[in-house]
Amino acid sequence: QVQLVESGGGSVQTGGSLQVSCVASGNFFSVNIMGWYRQAPGKERERVADINSGGLANYADSVKGRFKISRDVIKNTVHLQMDNLEPEDTAAYYCNAVAHMTYYSEQATYWGRGTQVTVSS
């Protein structure tokens, strides 16, 4: 099992910055991918960014150049620095991890409870 705990959400005005963080804990062999998804009311959950254990990152087109994802593989943490925030970024942000419980087990996907990010105009 992997437990994901997010922190760092809050409220800012347009153009402001926030950083959301997530730490993975529990019994697992490795965490291959960590990332962030977001979901606004009435909208589908979408991938914001993710990063693999080798440091390769992917971003949604809407956040490229504004958001930066990073991780510490040893500490099993992932951070999303969000700059130049827009009202469209308002959503619940969920930490996501793809991990192996053991060397032999298949990978599974885990989710945090979410942290709210609100950007006002």
N, C-alpha and C positions, 0 to 999 in steps of 0.2 A: 504494500500500500504506500501511496505517496500523498502526503498532506501539503497543500499549497496555501500559504498565508500571504495576502496582499497588504500593502500599506502605502500611504502617500497620496491618496486621493484628496480632493478638496474642491474649492471654488475659487476661480480666478476670473478676471476680466479679459476680454479679447486682447491678444498679444502677450499675455502672461505666460508663465512657465510652471510646470509641475513635474515631479518625478514620482512614478509609481514603482514599487519594488515588490518582489516576491521571493520567498524562501521555500524550498522544498525540503521536507523532512519525512522520516519514516524508514521502512525497511525496503531497500531496493538495491539493485546491482549498479545501475547507471541511469542517468537522465540524458537522453539523446538530444531532445529538442525542448527548449523553453520559449514561451512567447506570450503575446498578449492579444486577446480578442476584446471586442467591445460590442455592446448592444444598447441601442437607444429604444425608448418606448415605441412600439409599433413597427420597428425595423428588425431585420434579421441580424443575427450575430455575424460579425465579420472579423477577419484576421487583420490586425493592425501591424504586427511585426513578429517575427520569430527568429531564433538563432540556434544553430546546432552546436555541438560540443567542439567543433573545429573553428568556430567563430564566424561562420558564414551566415549572414543575416538577409532577411527578406522583409520588404515593407510594402504596405498598401500604397497605391499611387497617390492617394489623398494626403499621405503624411510624409512622403519622401522630401527630404531637405529640412523638415521640421522636427521629426522625431529621431531619436537614436537609441537603439537597443544594445545592451551589453550584458555579459554574464560572467560569473565567477564559477568555473566548473568545480573547483575544489569545495567551495562553500555552498554550492547548489543554490545560487541566487541569480536573479535576473532583474535588470532595471530598465525602465523605459523613461528616458528624458524627453519631455514634451515641451517644445518651445514654440513661440508664436501661435498660441492656441486660438482656435476659432470656435464660435458657437456650435458649429457642426461636429466638433469633437466631443460634445457633451454626450456622455453615455456611462453605463456601468462597464468598467474594465475588468476583465477576467484573466487571471494568470492560467496558463496552459502548460502542461508538460507531457512529453511522451517518454516513457521510461520502461526499462526492463526490471522486473522484480528479482530475477536471478539470471545467471549466465545463460540458462537454457530456455527460459520462458519467452513468450512472444511479448512484443511491446504493447503497452496499453496507454490510454489517454486519461489524464487527470485534470481537474478543474478546481480553481479556488472559488471562494464564495463571492468575490467581486468587490470592487471599490469604486465609489462614485466620483466621477469627474464632471464638474459643471463649469461651463464657460459662458459668461454673460457678456452681452454687447454693451 
